């Protein structure tokens, strides 16, 4: 995650920050990096992240996004250390005079936490999309967003408070041979389709189960323990998920279907424990339905041999 360090423009001047590297001598048709693209996109709203003030205001690029899909419409589940590669796809409709295949043209999707694209403080940007022309003015595009929960000291990681609903915006920037680090913005086109999708980012959950004793005599008591835990993005570790309803389920050895035996709640540390009477051979598992911030999960069944 990155923090957008832009501030409101003062007296119409572009705001200053240190997200981009210092301005360099113009390099015609240089491939822009994401900070270049963001600086230009922000300038369209009177804000920017260029290291030095630049001239002009971006013009409205004749382009729009539709059919934006983030993670194929599924929730994005993130643990504590592994980078999650999130596929995105969209339809890009553009004017016939917009060269979407130019080396200095960028089209992608931003996943952000906040009110809107221009004022959000936390975001992940996709790679520059690969687009296949469906016609002279319509293209089908795909890209990838890399969600890193703990990228290191130089960038911001996820926090527990970030779990839940996010937004996605499609944005495109045509630099038109301007130096991406120090452009004349009058020659740069920007198009933004905000709030094009509303994915959820969730904290990866884990669930364990252990039924004992094994084997057990028919009619005797079986104690089923387990633990419900989830990623703690504040500590980059896993921690118990307290006071959550969890189902104890059972399936006979000869069956492939689990049925719910009872519902219990996890304790203050996420631990689970209950008892049942042994009847027939089969598998016990715990199953958690999930919440807005945490995905559903079921433990792998633990087999009990009933004598």
C-alpha beads as a LAMMPS data file, in Angstrom:
LAMMPS data file: protein, C-alpha beads

307 atoms
306 bonds

1 atom types
1 bond types

-500.0 500.0 xlo xhi
-500.0 500.0 ylo yhi
-500.0 500.0 zlo zhi

Masses

1 110.0

Atoms # bond

1 1 1 0.000 0.000 0.000
2 1 1 1.155 3.501 -0.682
3 1 1 0.079 6.753 0.904
4 1 1 -0.893 9.503 -1.451
5 1 1 0.949 12.565 -0.176
6 1 1 -0.980 15.244 -2.052
7 1 1 -2.388 18.426 -0.572
8 1 1 -4.919 20.917 -1.859
9 1 1 -3.737 23.364 -4.483
10 1 1 -3.047 26.880 -3.196
11 1 1 -4.039 29.835 -5.408
12 1 1 -4.429 27.458 -8.345
13 1 1 -0.814 26.207 -8.165
14 1 1 -0.093 22.508 -8.211
15 1 1 0.702 21.008 -4.794
16 1 1 4.157 19.663 -4.011
17 1 1 5.223 16.372 -2.443
18 1 1 8.025 13.817 -2.567
19 1 1 6.337 10.841 -4.168
20 1 1 8.011 11.296 -7.536
21 1 1 11.756 11.438 -8.202
22 1 1 13.272 14.846 -9.086
23 1 1 12.398 16.236 -12.486
24 1 1 14.713 15.144 -15.283
25 1 1 15.526 16.280 -18.781
26 1 1 12.793 15.338 -21.247
27 1 1 13.019 11.797 -22.606
28 1 1 10.622 11.405 -25.532
29 1 1 8.144 8.503 -25.289
30 1 1 9.668 7.114 -22.103
31 1 1 7.532 4.490 -20.398
32 1 1 6.026 6.162 -17.296
33 1 1 6.137 4.543 -13.872
34 1 1 3.163 4.556 -11.526
35 1 1 4.247 7.686 -9.650
36 1 1 4.439 9.573 -12.965
37 1 1 0.977 8.363 -13.902
38 1 1 -0.482 9.276 -10.524
39 1 1 1.014 12.712 -10.599
40 1 1 -0.634 13.397 -13.942
41 1 1 -3.962 11.894 -12.914
42 1 1 -4.001 13.947 -9.728
43 1 1 -3.257 17.116 -11.656
44 1 1 -6.586 16.678 -13.398
45 1 1 -8.269 17.529 -10.089
46 1 1 -5.970 20.435 -9.266
47 1 1 -3.612 18.236 -7.266
48 1 1 -0.362 16.516 -8.152
49 1 1 2.622 14.682 -6.776
50 1 1 5.377 16.084 -8.938
51 1 1 8.597 16.943 -7.137
52 1 1 8.556 20.402 -8.693
53 1 1 5.718 22.516 -9.979
54 1 1 4.917 21.898 -13.634
55 1 1 3.004 23.924 -16.185
56 1 1 -0.475 23.393 -17.479
57 1 1 -3.570 21.373 -16.737
58 1 1 -4.311 17.949 -18.244
59 1 1 -7.036 17.826 -20.846
60 1 1 -9.929 15.355 -20.677
61 1 1 -8.797 12.257 -22.533
62 1 1 -11.461 10.696 -24.743
63 1 1 -11.512 7.361 -22.938
64 1 1 -13.751 5.541 -20.481
65 1 1 -13.823 2.279 -18.560
66 1 1 -16.623 -0.267 -18.282
67 1 1 -17.056 -3.889 -17.209
68 1 1 -14.373 -3.415 -14.567
69 1 1 -13.746 -6.685 -12.716
70 1 1 -11.431 -6.968 -9.730
71 1 1 -10.366 -10.484 -8.739
72 1 1 -13.075 -11.861 -11.042
73 1 1 -15.699 -10.391 -8.717
74 1 1 -14.483 -12.301 -5.668
75 1 1 -13.288 -10.902 -2.350
76 1 1 -9.546 -10.285 -2.044
77 1 1 -8.138 -12.358 0.818
78 1 1 -4.742 -11.328 2.199
79 1 1 -2.537 -12.956 4.821
80 1 1 0.397 -11.483 6.727
81 1 1 3.372 -11.873 4.413
82 1 1 2.590 -13.197 0.931
83 1 1 1.921 -10.823 -1.948
84 1 1 -1.507 -11.485 -3.459
85 1 1 -1.692 -11.077 -7.234
86 1 1 -5.157 -9.747 -8.050
87 1 1 -6.321 -9.987 -11.680
88 1 1 -8.284 -7.076 -13.108
89 1 1 -10.063 -6.739 -16.408
90 1 1 -12.000 -3.982 -18.144
91 1 1 -13.282 -2.646 -21.424
92 1 1 -11.568 0.534 -22.592
93 1 1 -13.553 2.696 -25.002
94 1 1 -11.609 5.540 -26.597
95 1 1 -11.559 8.048 -29.392
96 1 1 -10.093 6.957 -32.701
97 1 1 -7.295 9.498 -32.246
98 1 1 -6.173 8.013 -28.879
99 1 1 -3.223 5.652 -29.341
100 1 1 -3.695 3.207 -26.472
101 1 1 -0.673 1.196 -27.655
102 1 1 1.798 4.073 -27.398
103 1 1 4.756 3.356 -25.120
104 1 1 3.870 6.330 -22.918
105 1 1 0.158 5.521 -22.624
106 1 1 -1.014 3.972 -19.352
107 1 1 -4.336 2.320 -18.592
108 1 1 -5.038 0.447 -15.397
109 1 1 -7.107 0.050 -12.267
110 1 1 -6.537 1.498 -8.839
111 1 1 -7.785 -0.281 -5.728
112 1 1 -8.182 2.313 -3.005
113 1 1 -9.539 2.976 0.463
114 1 1 -11.303 6.289 0.734
115 1 1 -14.113 8.491 -0.508
116 1 1 -13.013 8.823 -4.114
117 1 1 -10.054 8.432 -6.456
118 1 1 -8.823 11.998 -6.063
119 1 1 -8.879 12.194 -2.273
120 1 1 -7.956 8.640 -1.262
121 1 1 -4.840 8.250 0.867
122 1 1 -4.213 4.518 0.498
123 1 1 -4.150 2.571 -2.730
124 1 1 -2.699 -0.206 -4.838
125 1 1 -2.251 0.376 -8.570
126 1 1 -2.335 -2.275 -11.259
127 1 1 0.331 -2.898 -13.829
128 1 1 -0.089 -1.178 -17.169
129 1 1 -2.831 -3.145 -18.887
130 1 1 -2.411 -5.396 -21.877
131 1 1 -5.168 -4.453 -24.290
132 1 1 -6.544 -6.328 -27.283
133 1 1 -8.462 -4.302 -29.828
134 1 1 -12.057 -5.377 -30.394
135 1 1 -12.505 -2.489 -32.826
136 1 1 -10.838 0.799 -33.686
137 1 1 -12.264 2.372 -30.529
138 1 1 -12.876 -0.505 -28.097
139 1 1 -10.348 -2.774 -26.394
140 1 1 -10.483 -5.604 -23.867
141 1 1 -7.782 -5.161 -21.246
142 1 1 -6.223 -7.141 -18.406
143 1 1 -3.749 -6.228 -15.686
144 1 1 -2.625 -7.296 -12.219
145 1 1 -2.665 -5.572 -8.844
146 1 1 -0.018 -6.777 -6.393
147 1 1 -1.344 -6.453 -2.841
148 1 1 1.561 -6.644 -0.407
149 1 1 0.394 -6.642 3.236
150 1 1 3.825 -5.787 4.641
151 1 1 6.061 -4.219 1.964
152 1 1 8.701 -2.830 4.322
153 1 1 9.710 0.464 5.894
154 1 1 9.672 2.439 2.652
155 1 1 5.977 1.819 2.000
156 1 1 2.829 1.505 4.059
157 1 1 1.396 -1.937 4.789
158 1 1 -2.155 -2.983 5.523
159 1 1 -3.709 -2.328 8.927
160 1 1 -6.604 -4.207 10.501
161 1 1 -8.772 -1.132 10.032
162 1 1 -8.307 -1.464 6.275
163 1 1 -10.306 -4.699 6.097
164 1 1 -13.725 -4.439 4.470
165 1 1 -15.063 -2.466 1.534
166 1 1 -12.720 -0.770 -0.924
167 1 1 -13.319 0.965 -4.249
168 1 1 -11.770 0.611 -7.672
169 1 1 -11.234 3.240 -10.354
170 1 1 -10.133 2.861 -13.946
171 1 1 -7.677 5.543 -15.045
172 1 1 -5.723 6.292 -18.193
173 1 1 -2.982 8.802 -18.958
174 1 1 -1.633 9.713 -22.400
175 1 1 1.696 11.555 -22.052
176 1 1 1.920 12.261 -25.793
177 1 1 5.745 12.357 -25.865
178 1 1 5.995 14.565 -22.793
179 1 1 8.593 13.667 -20.164
180 1 1 6.508 11.769 -17.581
181 1 1 8.541 13.246 -14.714
182 1 1 8.354 16.848 -15.836
183 1 1 5.617 17.275 -18.451
184 1 1 3.800 20.230 -19.854
185 1 1 0.447 19.079 -18.535
186 1 1 -1.457 20.935 -21.253
187 1 1 -0.291 18.153 -23.587
188 1 1 -1.197 15.274 -21.247
189 1 1 -4.605 13.596 -21.395
190 1 1 -6.250 12.017 -18.362
191 1 1 -9.406 9.924 -18.048
192 1 1 -10.801 8.534 -14.800
193 1 1 -13.838 6.310 -14.296
194 1 1 -14.232 6.341 -10.541
195 1 1 -16.058 3.824 -8.333
196 1 1 -16.132 1.281 -11.145
197 1 1 -16.153 -1.636 -8.686
198 1 1 -16.436 -2.169 -4.936
199 1 1 -14.376 -5.189 -3.883
200 1 1 -13.799 -6.310 -0.320
201 1 1 -10.310 -6.839 1.091
202 1 1 -10.363 -9.443 3.854
203 1 1 -8.029 -10.831 6.514
204 1 1 -7.106 -14.448 5.744
205 1 1 -8.730 -16.876 8.191
206 1 1 -7.587 -20.264 9.471
207 1 1 -9.529 -22.954 11.319
208 1 1 -8.324 -26.150 12.986
209 1 1 -10.068 -29.142 14.564
210 1 1 -9.110 -32.099 16.733
211 1 1 -11.534 -34.777 17.907
212 1 1 -10.410 -37.107 20.682
213 1 1 -10.032 -39.748 21.918
214 1 1 -9.335 -41.799 18.806
215 1 1 -10.512 -44.542 18.649
216 1 1 -13.501 -44.281 20.969
217 1 1 -16.205 -46.623 22.161
218 1 1 -19.761 -46.045 20.953
219 1 1 -21.702 -43.881 23.390
220 1 1 -18.608 -42.384 24.985
221 1 1 -17.820 -38.654 24.991
222 1 1 -15.777 -37.069 22.225
223 1 1 -14.157 -33.710 22.888
224 1 1 -13.766 -31.562 19.797
225 1 1 -11.318 -28.672 20.050
226 1 1 -9.999 -26.185 17.529
227 1 1 -9.064 -22.594 16.906
228 1 1 -10.331 -19.815 14.657
229 1 1 -7.641 -17.298 13.767
230 1 1 -7.089 -14.605 11.166
231 1 1 -4.362 -12.356 9.865
232 1 1 -3.482 -9.458 12.129
233 1 1 -2.149 -6.810 9.759
234 1 1 -1.070 -4.598 12.662
235 1 1 1.446 -7.201 13.873
236 1 1 1.971 -9.273 10.700
237 1 1 1.013 -12.392 12.662
238 1 1 -2.109 -14.520 13.132
239 1 1 -4.362 -14.042 16.143
240 1 1 -7.480 -15.704 17.503
241 1 1 -10.847 -14.416 16.281
242 1 1 -12.931 -13.999 19.425
243 1 1 -16.661 -14.525 20.085
244 1 1 -17.511 -15.789 16.600
245 1 1 -20.225 -18.342 15.852
246 1 1 -18.722 -21.541 14.486
247 1 1 -20.547 -24.697 13.440
248 1 1 -19.444 -28.157 14.503
249 1 1 -20.202 -30.467 11.595
250 1 1 -20.046 -34.228 11.049
251 1 1 -20.143 -36.570 8.084
252 1 1 -20.337 -40.341 8.183
253 1 1 -17.451 -42.310 6.753
254 1 1 -19.696 -43.463 3.919
255 1 1 -20.972 -39.969 3.098
256 1 1 -19.564 -36.912 1.347
257 1 1 -21.943 -34.444 3.004
258 1 1 -21.420 -32.641 6.299
259 1 1 -24.369 -31.851 8.600
260 1 1 -24.325 -29.356 11.436
261 1 1 -24.300 -30.861 14.911
262 1 1 -24.316 -27.632 16.920
263 1 1 -23.136 -24.040 16.858
264 1 1 -20.710 -22.682 19.447
265 1 1 -18.740 -19.468 19.913
266 1 1 -14.990 -19.004 19.953
267 1 1 -13.581 -17.754 23.259
268 1 1 -11.542 -14.602 23.824
269 1 1 -8.483 -16.146 22.163
270 1 1 -10.331 -17.832 19.305
271 1 1 -10.278 -21.301 20.857
272 1 1 -13.152 -23.752 20.372
273 1 1 -14.243 -26.698 22.496
274 1 1 -17.367 -28.819 22.832
275 1 1 -18.398 -32.421 23.416
276 1 1 -20.566 -34.957 21.587
277 1 1 -21.421 -38.645 22.006
278 1 1 -19.711 -41.169 19.735
279 1 1 -22.126 -42.950 17.400
280 1 1 -20.566 -44.016 14.083
281 1 1 -17.261 -43.693 12.246
282 1 1 -16.865 -40.332 10.607
283 1 1 -15.271 -36.925 10.334
284 1 1 -15.705 -33.869 12.550
285 1 1 -14.896 -30.361 11.409
286 1 1 -15.541 -26.774 12.402
287 1 1 -16.983 -24.378 9.816
288 1 1 -17.018 -20.575 9.979
289 1 1 -19.422 -18.602 7.756
290 1 1 -17.239 -15.484 7.568
291 1 1 -17.830 -11.766 8.139
292 1 1 -17.383 -8.622 6.081
293 1 1 -13.729 -8.428 7.090
294 1 1 -12.905 -12.149 7.256
295 1 1 -13.626 -14.923 4.735
296 1 1 -15.462 -18.170 5.397
297 1 1 -13.296 -21.167 6.237
298 1 1 -13.780 -24.816 7.135
299 1 1 -11.294 -27.049 8.883
300 1 1 -10.117 -30.280 7.294
301 1 1 -12.214 -33.088 8.781
302 1 1 -10.706 -35.139 11.631
303 1 1 -11.622 -38.843 11.465
304 1 1 -12.882 -40.699 14.547
305 1 1 -12.998 -44.499 14.627
306 1 1 -15.936 -45.652 16.747
307 1 1 -15.594 -49.167 18.151

Bonds

1 1 1 2
2 1 2 3
3 1 3 4
4 1 4 5
5 1 5 6
6 1 6 7
7 1 7 8
8 1 8 9
9 1 9 10
10 1 10 11
11 1 11 12
12 1 12 13
13 1 13 14
14 1 14 15
15 1 15 16
16 1 16 17
17 1 17 18
18 1 18 19
19 1 19 20
20 1 20 21
21 1 21 22
22 1 22 23
23 1 23 24
24 1 24 25
25 1 25 26
26 1 26 27
27 1 27 28
28 1 28 29
29 1 29 30
30 1 30 31
31 1 31 32
32 1 32 33
33 1 33 34
34 1 34 35
35 1 35 36
36 1 36 37
37 1 37 38
38 1 38 39
39 1 39 40
40 1 40 41
41 1 41 42
42 1 42 43
43 1 43 44
44 1 44 45
45 1 45 46
46 1 46 47
47 1 47 48
48 1 48 49
49 1 49 50
50 1 50 51
51 1 51 52
52 1 52 53
53 1 53 54
54 1 54 55
55 1 55 56
56 1 56 57
57 1 57 58
58 1 58 59
59 1 59 60
60 1 60 61
61 1 61 62
62 1 62 63
63 1 63 64
64 1 64 65
65 1 65 66
66 1 66 67
67 1 67 68
68 1 68 69
69 1 69 70
70 1 70 71
71 1 71 72
72 1 72 73
73 1 73 74
74 1 74 75
75 1 75 76
76 1 76 77
77 1 77 78
78 1 78 79
79 1 79 80
80 1 80 81
81 1 81 82
82 1 82 83
83 1 83 84
84 1 84 85
85 1 85 86
86 1 86 87
87 1 87 88
88 1 88 89
89 1 89 90
90 1 90 91
91 1 91 92
92 1 92 93
93 1 93 94
94 1 94 95
95 1 95 96
96 1 96 97
97 1 97 98
98 1 98 99
99 1 99 100
100 1 100 101
101 1 101 102
102 1 102 103
103 1 103 104
104 1 104 105
105 1 105 106
106 1 106 107
107 1 107 108
108 1 108 109
109 1 109 110
110 1 110 111
111 1 111 112
112 1 112 113
113 1 113 114
114 1 114 115
115 1 115 116
116 1 116 117
117 1 117 118
118 1 118 119
119 1 119 120
120 1 120 121
121 1 121 122
122 1 122 123
123 1 123 124
124 1 124 125
125 1 125 126
126 1 126 127
127 1 127 128
128 1 128 129
129 1 129 130
130 1 130 131
131 1 131 132
132 1 132 133
133 1 133 134
134 1 134 135
135 1 135 136
136 1 136 137
137 1 137 138
138 1 138 139
139 1 139 140
140 1 140 141
141 1 141 142
142 1 142 143
143 1 143 144
144 1 144 145
145 1 145 146
146 1 146 147
147 1 147 148
148 1 148 149
149 1 149 150
150 1 150 151
151 1 151 152
152 1 152 153
153 1 153 154
154 1 154 155
155 1 155 156
156 1 156 157
157 1 157 158
158 1 158 159
159 1 159 160
160 1 160 161
161 1 161 162
162 1 162 163
163 1 163 164
164 1 164 165
165 1 165 166
166 1 166 167
167 1 167 168
168 1 168 169
169 1 169 170
170 1 170 171
171 1 171 172
172 1 172 173
173 1 173 174
174 1 174 175
175 1 175 176
176 1 176 177
177 1 177 178
178 1 178 179
179 1 179 180
180 1 180 181
181 1 181 182
182 1 182 183
183 1 183 184
184 1 184 185
185 1 185 186
186 1 186 187
187 1 187 188
188 1 188 189
189 1 189 190
190 1 190 191
191 1 191 192
192 1 192 193
193 1 193 194
194 1 194 195
195 1 195 196
196 1 196 197
197 1 197 198
198 1 198 199
199 1 199 200
200 1 200 201
201 1 201 202
202 1 202 203
203 1 203 204
204 1 204 205
205 1 205 206
206 1 206 207
207 1 207 208
208 1 208 209
209 1 209 210
210 1 210 211
211 1 211 212
212 1 212 213
213 1 213 214
214 1 214 215
215 1 215 216
216 1 216 217
217 1 217 218
218 1 218 219
219 1 219 220
220 1 220 221
221 1 221 222
222 1 222 223
223 1 223 224
224 1 224 225
225 1 225 226
226 1 226 227
227 1 227 228
228 1 228 229
229 1 229 230
230 1 230 231
231 1 231 232
232 1 232 233
233 1 233 234
234 1 234 235
235 1 235 236
236 1 236 237
237 1 237 238
238 1 238 239
239 1 239 240
240 1 240 241
241 1 241 242
242 1 242 243
243 1 243 244
244 1 244 245
245 1 245 246
246 1 246 247
247 1 247 248
248 1 248 249
249 1 249 250
250 1 250 251
251 1 251 252
252 1 252 253
253 1 253 254
254 1 254 255
255 1 255 256
256 1 256 257
257 1 257 258
258 1 258 259
259 1 259 260
260 1 260 261
261 1 261 262
262 1 262 263
263 1 263 264
264 1 264 265
265 1 265 266
266 1 266 267
267 1 267 268
268 1 268 269
269 1 269 270
270 1 270 271
271 1 271 272
272 1 272 273
273 1 273 274
274 1 274 275
275 1 275 276
276 1 276 277
277 1 277 278
278 1 278 279
279 1 279 280
280 1 280 281
281 1 281 282
282 1 282 283
283 1 283 284
284 1 284 285
285 1 285 286
286 1 286 287
287 1 287 288
288 1 288 289
289 1 289 290
290 1 290 291
291 1 291 292
292 1 292 293
293 1 293 294
294 1 294 295
295 1 295 296
296 1 296 297
297 1 297 298
298 1 298 299
299 1 299 300
300 1 300 301
301 1 301 302
302 1 302 303
303 1 303 304
304 1 304 305
305 1 305 306
306 1 306 307
